Amino acid sequence: MKGYRKIIHIDMDAFYAAVEQRDRPELRGKPVIVGGDPRKRGVVAACSYEARRFGIHSAMPGKIALARCPHAVFLRPRMAVYRRVSAEIREIFHEYTDQVEPLSLDEAFLDVTVNKKGNPSATCIAECIRRDIRTRTGLTASAGISFNKFLAKVASDENKPDGITVVPPHAADSFIGRLPIRKFHGVGKVTEEKMLAMGIRTGADLRRISRVELARRFGKAGNYFYDIAHGQDHRPVNADRMRKSISREITFSEDIEGRDRLTAVLRELADRLEILVRKHAVRGMTLTIKVRFSDFLCITRSVTLDRPIISAETMTIQAGLLLDAADVGEKRVRLLGMGISNFEIRDPSGIHRQLHLPFSAAYCDTPAGCGRPPVA
């Protein structure tokens, strides 16, 4: 990939569940689900590949997971253990490069264009990192290698678990062309349905649509979709990246109304958000809800507590109070969102402080900085 950046995306395989199976050999080969108690409205945070064969996935209500796999082993998350293992893995990354951008406890981007080993092969480095992870932690990781972040991240999911996929510049068009549209970052359920209605099923279909038409149909996101369909993404690996907020939102296929229905959606959002908060090991002090009505009027309401907001129960209670304060009444709602921000961080002096950030950052539709990959 001469003249191009060399980007690796490392993604641990079923990380939480794999750690549990490593530490408890009797669980190996069994369907393991890490999350809340399924009898108490718990949600799946992670699951082993044995459990995935039953159609179980993260953010699924525990009661549904239990119904699909009654003999599954349910375990409460051990976040301190996962953070410790994650730190071991990041130490391995830094033996090869300091250009490391963690995305969560179990995945990261690495720029190895220039690296500490002086190795010109990104593929060789990725294999060495996977070997080191297996040797030191007993866990497996999958890797994607390409000349930009979008392609590297998609590639890492191609041969899971314990696989590696390389997308060199000359193969990018064919790789993107055969990708199902749901594989594109930023294409959620609603956007996928809209694209399918337009006859867009793969990257090749998306590439046939003009930038102007995509912008007309999808707004700012249209430019992003056009760029990645053409293999253009020059976002750098940002070693100083700090997560600003974590959020989830739901756009309804049909507008809804009524306090009970909105509360039920808030509970679902809170369950999803708790999974993300624990996965990313963040401690946010501010909770915000976002409501978009049928007439497209959009409002937000926030509350800042004197302690970190972590549990779904706390989120649901506070979000309900914010919903009351918003005086939603009987207006029909087309979108409901919930976010955590104002993260507690530690400065060099060891003193904790809060980072105050606007809610809008939590709902950015597209990653910033898409464009052409740098060519020598």
C-alpha positions as CSV (number, residue, x, y, z in Angstrom):
1,M,0.0,0.0,0.0
2,K,2.8,2.4,-0.9
3,G,1.8,6.0,-0.7
4,Y,-1.3,5.2,1.4
5,R,-1.8,5.1,5.2
6,K,-1.7,1.7,6.8
7,I,-4.6,1.4,9.2
8,I,-5.4,-1.6,11.4
9,H,-8.7,-2.1,13.2
10,I,-8.4,-4.7,16.1
11,D,-11.7,-6.0,17.5
12,M,-11.7,-8.6,20.3
13,D,-13.9,-11.6,19.8
14,A,-17.0,-11.6,22.1
15,F,-14.8,-9.9,24.6
16,Y,-16.8,-10.0,27.9
17,A,-18.0,-13.5,27.3
18,A,-14.5,-14.7,26.2
19,V,-13.0,-13.4,29.4
20,E,-15.6,-15.3,31.4
21,Q,-14.9,-18.5,29.5
22,R,-11.2,-18.0,29.9
23,D,-11.5,-17.6,33.6
24,R,-14.0,-20.4,34.0
25,P,-12.9,-23.3,31.8
26,E,-16.2,-25.1,32.6
27,L,-18.0,-22.5,30.5
28,R,-16.0,-23.1,27.3
29,G,-18.2,-24.3,24.5
30,K,-21.4,-23.2,26.3
31,P,-23.7,-20.3,25.5
32,V,-22.6,-17.6,27.8
33,I,-24.6,-14.3,28.2
34,V,-23.2,-11.4,30.1
35,G,-25.8,-8.9,31.3
36,G,-28.6,-8.2,33.7
37,D,-30.9,-10.7,35.3
38,P,-33.4,-11.8,32.6
39,R,-36.1,-12.1,35.3
40,K,-35.6,-8.4,36.2
41,R,-35.8,-6.8,32.8
42,G,-32.0,-7.3,32.3
43,V,-30.4,-6.7,28.9
44,V,-27.7,-8.6,27.1
45,A,-24.4,-6.7,27.2
46,A,-22.4,-9.4,25.4
47,C,-22.7,-13.1,24.5
48,S,-20.4,-15.9,23.3
49,Y,-20.5,-17.2,19.8
50,E,-22.3,-20.3,21.1
51,A,-25.1,-18.1,22.3
52,R,-25.2,-16.2,19.0
53,R,-26.1,-19.3,17.2
54,F,-29.5,-19.0,18.9
55,G,-30.0,-15.5,17.5
56,I,-28.9,-13.7,20.6
57,H,-27.2,-10.4,20.4
58,S,-26.2,-7.4,22.5
59,A,-28.9,-5.0,23.6
60,M,-31.5,-7.8,23.4
61,P,-33.9,-8.1,26.4
62,G,-32.7,-10.9,28.7
63,K,-36.1,-12.5,28.7
64,I,-36.0,-13.0,25.0
65,A,-32.5,-14.4,25.1
66,L,-33.6,-16.8,27.8
67,A,-36.6,-17.9,25.7
68,R,-34.3,-18.5,22.7
69,C,-31.7,-20.4,24.8
70,P,-33.1,-21.7,28.1
71,H,-29.9,-23.5,28.9
72,A,-27.7,-20.3,28.5
73,V,-25.4,-19.3,31.4
74,F,-26.2,-15.7,32.5
75,L,-23.4,-13.8,34.2
76,R,-23.2,-10.3,35.7
77,P,-20.6,-8.1,34.1
78,R,-17.2,-7.8,35.8
79,M,-16.2,-4.4,34.5
80,A,-13.0,-4.1,36.6
81,V,-11.7,-7.3,35.1
82,Y,-12.6,-6.3,31.6
83,R,-10.9,-2.9,32.1
84,R,-7.8,-4.7,33.4
85,V,-7.6,-7.0,30.4
86,S,-8.2,-4.1,28.0
87,A,-5.3,-2.3,29.5
88,E,-3.1,-5.3,28.9
89,I,-4.2,-5.3,25.2
90,R,-3.5,-1.6,24.8
91,E,0.0,-2.1,26.2
92,I,0.6,-4.6,23.3
93,F,-0.7,-2.0,20.8
94,H,1.8,0.6,22.1
95,E,4.7,-1.8,21.5
96,Y,4.0,-1.4,17.8
97,T,2.8,2.2,17.5
98,D,1.7,5.1,19.7
99,Q,-0.9,6.1,17.1
100,V,-3.7,4.2,18.9
101,E,-7.3,5.3,19.0
102,P,-9.4,3.2,21.4
103,L,-13.1,3.0,20.5
104,S,-14.1,1.0,23.6
105,L,-12.6,-1.6,25.9
106,D,-12.5,-4.2,23.1
107,E,-11.6,-2.4,19.9
108,A,-9.2,0.2,18.5
109,F,-7.7,1.7,15.4
110,L,-3.9,1.7,14.9
111,D,-2.0,3.7,12.3
112,V,1.2,1.6,11.5
113,T,2.3,3.6,8.5
114,V,5.4,4.4,10.6
115,N,5.8,2.0,13.4
116,K,8.2,1.1,16.2
117,K,9.2,-2.2,14.7
118,G,10.2,-0.7,11.3
119,N,8.0,-3.3,9.6
120,P,6.6,-2.2,6.3
121,S,3.9,-4.8,6.3
122,A,0.7,-3.8,8.1
123,T,-0.6,-7.4,7.7
124,C,2.5,-8.8,9.4
125,I,2.1,-6.3,12.3
126,A,-1.6,-7.2,12.7
127,E,-0.7,-10.9,12.8
128,C,2.0,-10.2,15.4
129,I,-0.5,-8.2,17.6
130,R,-3.1,-11.0,17.4
131,R,-0.4,-13.5,18.3
132,D,0.7,-11.4,21.3
133,I,-2.9,-11.0,22.5
134,R,-3.5,-14.7,22.4
135,T,-0.2,-15.5,24.1
136,R,-0.5,-13.0,26.9
137,T,-4.3,-13.0,27.6
138,G,-5.5,-16.2,26.2
139,L,-8.1,-14.4,24.0
140,T,-8.6,-14.0,20.3
141,A,-8.9,-10.9,18.2
142,S,-9.9,-10.2,14.6
143,A,-8.3,-7.6,12.5
144,G,-9.0,-5.5,9.4
145,I,-6.3,-3.8,7.5
146,S,-6.7,-1.1,4.8
147,F,-5.8,2.4,3.8
148,N,-8.6,4.1,5.8
149,K,-10.6,3.7,8.9
150,F,-13.9,2.9,7.3
151,L,-12.5,0.0,5.3
152,A,-10.4,-1.3,8.2
153,K,-13.3,-1.4,10.5
154,V,-15.7,-3.2,8.1
155,A,-12.9,-5.6,7.2
156,S,-12.3,-6.7,10.8
157,D,-15.9,-8.1,10.9
158,E,-15.5,-10.2,7.7
159,N,-13.8,-13.2,9.2
160,K,-14.8,-13.3,12.8
161,P,-13.9,-14.9,15.1
162,D,-10.1,-15.0,15.1
163,G,-9.7,-13.9,11.5
164,I,-8.0,-11.3,9.5
165,T,-9.0,-9.4,6.3
166,V,-6.9,-7.2,4.2
167,V,-8.4,-4.6,1.7
168,P,-5.6,-3.1,-0.4
169,P,-6.3,-0.1,-2.6
170,H,-6.7,-2.1,-5.8
171,A,-9.4,-4.3,-4.1
172,A,-11.4,-1.5,-2.4
173,D,-14.0,-1.0,-5.2
174,S,-14.9,-4.6,-5.4
175,F,-14.9,-5.0,-1.6
176,I,-17.2,-2.0,-1.1
177,G,-19.3,-3.0,-4.1
178,R,-20.4,-6.4,-2.6
179,L,-21.1,-5.0,0.9
180,P,-24.7,-5.2,2.0
181,I,-25.9,-1.7,2.7
182,R,-26.5,-2.4,6.4
183,K,-22.8,-2.9,6.8
184,F,-22.1,0.8,6.1
185,H,-21.5,2.8,9.3
186,G,-24.3,5.2,9.8
187,V,-27.0,3.1,8.0
188,G,-29.5,2.2,10.7
189,K,-32.8,0.5,10.3
190,V,-34.7,3.5,9.1
191,T,-32.0,4.6,6.6
192,E,-31.7,1.0,5.4
193,E,-35.4,0.8,4.7
194,K,-35.2,4.1,2.8
195,M,-32.3,2.9,0.7
196,L,-33.9,-0.5,0.0
197,A,-36.9,1.4,-1.3
198,M,-34.6,3.3,-3.7
199,G,-33.1,0.0,-4.9
200,I,-29.9,0.4,-3.0
201,R,-28.9,-3.0,-1.6
202,T,-25.2,-3.1,-1.9
203,G,-22.2,-0.7,-2.0
204,A,-22.3,-1.0,-5.8
205,D,-25.9,0.2,-5.9
206,L,-25.0,3.1,-3.6
207,R,-22.1,4.1,-5.8
208,R,-24.4,4.6,-8.8
209,I,-26.3,7.4,-7.0
210,S,-24.9,10.9,-7.5
211,R,-23.7,13.0,-4.6
212,V,-26.4,15.6,-5.3
213,E,-29.2,13.0,-5.2
214,L,-27.8,11.4,-2.0
215,A,-27.6,14.9,-0.3
216,R,-31.2,15.6,-1.4
217,R,-32.4,12.3,0.1
218,F,-30.3,12.1,3.2
219,G,-29.1,15.6,3.9
220,K,-25.5,15.9,5.3
221,A,-25.3,12.1,5.6
222,G,-25.7,11.9,1.9
223,N,-22.3,13.4,1.3
224,Y,-20.8,10.9,3.8
225,F,-22.5,7.9,2.1
226,Y,-21.2,9.1,-1.3
227,D,-17.6,9.4,0.0
228,I,-17.4,5.9,1.7
229,A,-19.1,4.3,-1.3
230,H,-16.1,5.5,-3.3
231,G,-13.6,4.4,-0.7
232,Q,-13.0,8.0,0.5
233,D,-12.3,8.5,4.2
234,H,-9.3,10.5,5.4
235,R,-10.1,10.7,9.1
236,P,-6.8,10.3,11.0
237,V,-6.2,7.8,13.8
238,N,-6.6,10.2,16.7
239,A,-4.5,9.0,19.7
240,D,-5.9,11.9,21.8
241,R,-9.5,11.1,21.0
242,M,-11.8,11.8,23.9
243,R,-15.4,10.5,23.7
244,K,-17.7,13.5,24.1
245,S,-21.0,11.7,24.8
246,I,-22.8,8.4,24.4
247,S,-26.4,8.3,23.1
248,R,-29.1,6.2,21.5
249,E,-32.2,7.3,19.7
250,I,-35.2,5.7,18.0
251,T,-37.0,7.1,14.9
252,F,-40.5,5.5,14.7
253,S,-41.9,4.1,11.5
254,E,-45.2,5.7,12.6
255,D,-45.5,8.6,15.0
256,I,-46.5,7.6,18.5
257,E,-48.2,9.4,21.4
258,G,-49.2,8.8,25.0
259,R,-47.1,8.9,28.2
260,D,-47.1,5.1,28.6
261,R,-45.7,4.4,25.2
262,L,-43.1,7.1,25.5
263,T,-42.0,5.7,28.9
264,A,-41.7,2.2,27.5
265,V,-39.3,3.6,24.8
266,L,-37.3,5.5,27.4
267,R,-36.8,2.2,29.3
268,E,-35.5,0.6,26.1
269,L,-33.2,3.5,25.4
270,A,-31.9,3.4,29.0
271,D,-31.2,-0.3,28.8
272,R,-29.2,0.2,25.6
273,L,-27.4,3.2,27.0
274,E,-26.3,1.3,30.2
275,I,-24.7,-1.3,28.0
276,L,-22.7,1.4,26.2
277,V,-21.8,3.3,29.4
278,R,-20.4,0.1,31.0
279,K,-18.7,-1.0,27.8
280,H,-16.9,2.3,27.3
281,A,-16.2,2.6,31.1
282,V,-17.3,6.2,31.2
283,R,-18.8,8.2,34.1
284,G,-21.2,10.9,32.9
285,M,-23.0,13.3,35.1
286,T,-25.6,14.8,32.6
287,L,-28.5,13.0,31.1
288,T,-30.4,14.5,28.2
289,I,-33.5,13.5,26.3
290,K,-34.3,14.6,22.7
291,V,-37.8,14.7,21.4
292,R,-38.8,15.4,17.8
293,F,-42.5,15.8,17.2
294,S,-44.5,15.0,14.1
295,D,-44.2,18.6,12.9
296,F,-40.4,18.2,13.1
297,L,-40.1,20.6,16.1
298,C,-37.1,19.3,18.1
299,I,-36.5,19.9,21.8
300,T,-34.0,18.7,24.3
301,R,-34.1,18.7,28.1
302,S,-31.1,17.9,30.4
303,V,-30.4,17.2,34.1
304,T,-27.0,17.1,35.8
305,L,-26.6,15.0,38.9
306,D,-24.0,15.1,41.6
307,R,-23.0,11.5,40.9
308,P,-22.3,9.5,37.7
309,I,-25.3,8.2,35.9
310,I,-24.7,4.5,35.2
311,S,-27.8,2.3,35.8
312,A,-30.7,2.0,33.4
313,E,-33.0,2.5,36.3
314,T,-31.6,5.9,37.2
315,M,-31.7,6.9,33.5
316,T,-35.3,5.9,33.2
317,I,-36.4,7.8,36.3
318,Q,-34.6,11.0,35.3
319,A,-35.7,10.8,31.7
320,G,-39.3,10.4,32.9
321,L,-39.0,13.6,34.9
322,L,-37.4,15.4,31.9
323,L,-40.3,14.2,29.7
324,D,-42.8,15.7,32.2
325,A,-40.8,18.9,32.3
326,A,-40.9,19.0,28.5
327,D,-44.7,19.1,28.7
328,V,-45.0,16.7,25.7
329,G,-48.8,16.3,26.3
330,E,-50.6,14.6,23.5
331,K,-48.4,15.7,20.6
332,R,-47.3,12.9,18.4
333,V,-43.6,12.0,18.5
334,R,-41.5,10.8,15.6
335,L,-38.1,10.4,17.4
336,L,-37.0,9.9,21.0
337,G,-33.4,10.0,22.1
338,M,-31.3,9.7,25.3
339,G,-27.7,10.7,25.9
340,I,-25.1,10.8,28.6
341,S,-22.4,13.5,28.6
342,N,-20.4,15.8,31.0
343,F,-17.9,13.0,31.6
344,E,-15.8,12.8,34.8
345,I,-12.2,12.8,33.8
346,R,-8.9,12.9,35.7
347,D,-6.4,15.6,35.1
348,P,-2.6,15.2,35.6
349,S,-2.9,16.4,39.2
350,G,-5.2,13.4,40.0
351,I,-8.2,15.6,40.6
352,H,-11.5,14.7,39.0
353,R,-13.3,17.3,37.0
354,Q,-16.3,17.3,34.6
355,L,-16.2,17.9,30.9
356,H,-19.2,20.0,29.8
357,L,-20.4,19.3,26.3
358,P,-23.6,20.1,24.3
359,F,-26.1,17.4,23.6
360,S,-26.0,17.9,19.9
361,A,-22.6,16.2,19.8
362,A,-24.3,13.0,20.8
363,Y,-26.4,12.9,17.7
364,C,-24.0,13.6,14.9
365,D,-25.3,11.7,11.9
366,T,-22.0,11.2,10.3
367,P,-18.3,11.0,11.3
368,A,-16.4,14.1,10.7
369,G,-13.6,14.5,8.2
370,C,-14.6,12.2,5.3
371,G,-12.7,12.6,2.1
372,R,-10.0,11.2,-0.1
373,P,-7.3,8.9,1.4
374,P,-3.9,10.6,1.1
375,V,-1.9,9.5,-1.8
376,A,1.8,10.2,-2.2
